[in-house]
Amino acid sequence: MKPGDGKALRKLAIQLSYKGSASLDFLYNVTVEEFLEIVKEVAECGKQKRI
């Protein structure tokens, strides 16, 4: 991770929370590795819905 990645991760957490994927409190309390895994899973679900 780079120093500026925190802002991007925070923005992703807010977007996921807004979409109803998970609560912001939950997303702020998972490890970075878990958070990135959640982001990947949500992206995969989004891709599958478009097909």
N, C-alpha and C positions, 0 to 999 in steps of 0.2 A: 504494500500500500504506500501511496505517496501522501505527503502532508496535506494536500488539498482534497483528498478523497473523503474526508469526514463530512464535508458540506454536501457532496453528492450522495453519500449514504443516508444522511439525514433527510434529504429531499426525497429519496426513494422510500424511506420509512413513512414519511408523511403521505406520499401518494398511495402507498399500499393501505395505509390506515383509512384514507379518504374513500378508497374503493371498497372498503369493507373486508379486505383480506385478513386483517388482524388488527388488534388494538395498538395504538401508538405506544402505550406502556409496555406491552409485550415485546414489540419490535425494538424498543430502546434497551431492553434488558437481555436480549439474546447475544451470544458471541458474534463477532464479525463473520466467522465461518458459517454459523447457523443462519445468519441473516442473508448471506450471499446464496446459500442453498435455497432458502425460501424464495428469494428473488428469481432464481433459475426455475423453480417449480411453477411459480405464478406465470412466468414468461412462457413456459411450455404449455400451460393450460390455455393461455391466450392464443397461442399459435394453433392449438387443436380446435378451438372454437371457431377460428376463421376459416378452417378447411371445410 
